[in-house]
Amino acid sequence: MFKPEPESASSLRKIIGLAKPERRTLTIAVGLLFISSSVSMSIPFAIGKLIDFFSNADAVIPFGLSSATAAGLLLSMFTAGAIANATRAYLMKMASQRIVARLREQTYASALRQEVEFVERGEGDVLSRLGSDSTIVGESVTQNLSDGLRAIVMSSVGLGAMVYLSPTLTMLMMSVVPPISLGAVYYGRYIKKLSNSTQEAVGDMTKVAQEALSALRTVQSSNAQAHESRQFGERVKTVLALARREALASGIFFGATGWSGNVTVLVLLGYGGTLVSRGVITVGELSSMLLYTLYVGNGLSMLTSFFSSIMRGIGAGTRVFGLLSREPLIPPDTGAHIDKSRRGVLRYHNVRFEYPSRPDTRILDDFSLEIGVGESVAIVGRSGSGKSSIQSLLLRYYDPVAGHITYDGQDIREFSTQAWRGLIGLVPQDPVLFTGTIAENIAYGLDGVSRADVEHAARQANCEFIWDMPLGFDTKIGRLSLSGGQRQRLAIARALLRKPAILALDEATSALDAASELRVNDAVDRILASRDTTCVIVAHRLSTVARAERIVVLEDGRVSESGTYRELVMRENSRFRELMKAQLEAASGESALWSAAARGPDRARLQEVKEEPVVV
C-alpha cells in the first residue's frame, strides 16, 4: 500500500531537483531579479538625494550632472528595471509550466504502470496529483522561489537602509502598507477570462486521463499505455500554450506596474522637490524612510506568502513523488518476451487467491484447471464463486497468493506482462469504447494496423452495422454511442485483430437482447470452429455455455465437476443440472425447457436454446 514519505526535507530536495532541466532559464531569471531589485532598492536613496538637492540652494548634483541629465538617467534606470522585471516574470512562469508539464506526463505514465487495484480503489488519487498537486509543486520551484528571493532582498536591504538613516523611526515606519495598483483590475479581468479557457483545456486533459484510468484493464490488456500517453501529451501541450499567454500577460503586467509606479514616484517627488525648496515640506531623509518602509512592508508580506506556499508545495510534492517513485506490484515491462505465434497448454496449478483489499475472503482455493490448445472451456457458477477472478489472474491484473499459472509449461510470471497480454484477446461484459473513430477503437493498442485488417476483423465479428453508417469506419463514436450488441461485436473485432492465442470472454452476452445475442454468438462460433484459439468463457447464458467443448462448474473456489454439456446434463446428481434448473426456473418460472434439455438435447434443440436469451 502506498505511503507518502514522512520527511519534508526529502520532498524539498526533490522539488529543487525538478529545476535542473530549467537551470539555465532560472539562472537568467535570478540574475534579472537582482537587477530589477537593485533598481528598486536604489530608488528611495536616489529620491532622498534629489529632495536634498532641491531643498538646498547650494547643493549640486553628484558627478556634475545637470538636472535634466540626472532625470534622464533615473528614467533609463527605471525602464531597465521594468524590462528586467517583466522578462524575469515571463521566464519564471514558463519554467514553472514546463516543469508542471513534465511532471504531469511522468505522473500519468507512472499511474498507467500501476496494478489495477491501486488505481481502481482510488488509493493513488491520481487525478488530483495530475491536476492541482503538480501545479503547486511546479510553482514552488519557480514563482514562489522568485517571490521569496525578491522578498528577502527587499526586506534585508530596506531594513539596513532604514537603520542607517534613522534607527529611531525604523520600528515606527514598519507599519506602512504599499498601495495597490489600479491596473490589477484590468489584469484580473483578463486573467479570469484566460483562466476559463485554461480550465476547459485542463478539463479536456483530465477527461482523457479519467477515461483511460477508469478503463485501465482495457488499456493494459491492449498494451495501449504508449498510445494513451501520447493522447494525454497532446492535451498537455494545449494547456501549455494557454499558459504561455498567461505568462506573457503576467510579465507585461508586472513590468508595466513596476515601471509606472517608479515613474509616478519620480514625478511626484519632482514636484515635491519644488515644495521642499519653498519650505513647504521636510527634507529628503524622511521621504527615503517612507519609501523604504513601503519596500520592507511589501517584502515581509511576500515572505509570509512565500513560506506558506513552500509548505503547500512540500505537501503536494510528497504525494506526487510518492506516485512517481512507486514500483507497481506487477511490473509491466520486466520479464521474458513471448512470441505471439507460440501455442501451448494453459494450466492453473493449485491456485489460491484473495483480493488485496479483502485478504480475509478466499476467492479461489486449491483451484486447478487444464485447457488444451484450441480448446474452449466455459466456466459457470453462482455469483461470487470466482469465475471472473480466473480471468483477472489470466490477464495478470493480480497474481495468485499461492500456486501458479503456466502456459506451454512456463510460469506466466516469467513473461513480461505487456508481451503476455499481447497473446490474449479480451471481450469484457461491458466493453469500453474511447472517443475516436470506429477504426481507431477496433485497432486500439495496436500500431501500424492496415485498414484492410481492421475491416477483416469487423467482418469476422459480424459488425455489418459499420458499413451502414454515413462515414463507415471513420464515424466518430464515444463511450456510449453504440448499443450493447454493437459494442460487444466491436470488442470481438478488437480481440480478433490481435490474432490472440487465448480469447477471454467475460459474460459477453449477459445483457443483450435475442437478436444481438445471436449476432454475437455467430461471431463466437467462428472463433471456436477455427480451433486455433484457446477460449476461456465466463458465462451465465445457456446459449453461450452450450457452445463450449467443456464446461467447468466452480463452487467455493474449486472445480466441483467438469464435462461436456451433454455429459453434465445427463449425469445424475449433477451440480450443473441443479445450477441450470435453479436459474432457469428463477428466470422463466417454467420447467419445459429444462425437461427437454434433461432428455438429451439434439442439435436442432440446441440451436433453439442458443437463440433464447434465457439467463441461467
Secondary structure, 3 states (H helix, E strand, C coil): CCCCCCCHHHHHHHHHHCCHHHHHHHHHHHHHHHHHHHHHHHHHHHHHHHHHHHHCCCCCCHHHCCHHHHHHHHHHHHHHHHHHHHHHHHHHHHHHHHHHHHHHHHHHHHHHHCCHHHHHCCCCCHHHHHHHHHHHHHHHHCHHHHHHHHHHHHHHHHHHHHHHHCHHHHHHHCCCCCCCCCHHHHHHHHHHHHHHHHHHHHHHHHHHHHHHHHCHHHHHHCCCHHHHHHHHHHHHHHHHHHHHHHHHHHHHHHHHHHHHHHHHHHHHHHHHHHHHHCCCCCCHHHHHHHHHHHHHHHHHHHHHHHHHHHHHHHHHHHHHHHHHHCCCCCCCCCCECCCCCCCCCEEEEEEEEECCCCCCCEEEEEEEEEECCCCEEEEEECCCCCHHHHHHHHCCCCCCCEEEEEECCEEHHHECHHHHHCCEEEECCCCCCCCEEHHHHHCCCCCCCCHHHHHHHHHHCCCHHHHHCCCHHHCEECCCCCCHHHHHHHHHHHHHHCCCCEEEEECCCCCCCHHHHHHHHHHHHHHHHHCCCEEEEECCEHHHHCCCCEEEEEECCEEEEEECHHHHHHCCCCHHHHHHHHHHHHHHCCCHHHHHHHCCCCHHHHHHHHHCCCEC
